[in-house]
Amino acid sequence: QVQLVESGGGLVQAVGSLRLSCAASGSRFSINAMEWYRQAPGKQRELVATITSGGSTNYADSVKGRFTISRDNALNTVSLQMNSLKPEDTAVYYCRVTMRFSGPYWGQGTQVTVSS
């Protein structure tokens, strides 16, 4: 069973930075897409950023130019560098991973709170 362990959330002031990480384990198969989602209180979960196995990236318009997604295929990790944070970035952030033959799998979520 694939397990995802997230880390790096916390409380930060506006215009500050945080880095989220997610480590995948439990499968011998390769990972296809790795993604970060977020869900703010009272809102639907939304896709924040995607990175493919080849390194292609895509971002939600609301985070373009501020967030950077990256992955380490050797370590099966995905990270999200978040700069110039805004109060509206406050949410629970989830990583999601799709394996070559299974998935997607979700992490447990990590809280990010941005104070104004």
GITA-V896900 format. One record per helix or strand of 3 or more residues. SS is the DSSP state (helix for helix, strand for strand). FROM is the first residue (numbers start at 1). TO is the last residue. If there is no record, write none. Layout:
# GITA-V896900
ss={SS	SS}
from={FROM	FROM}
to={TO	TO}
This chain:
# GITA-V896900
ss={strand	strand	strand	strand	strand	strand	strand	strand	helix	strand	strand	strand}
from={3	10	18	31	46	57	67	77	87	91	103	110}
to={7	13	25	39	51	59	72	82	89	99	106	115}
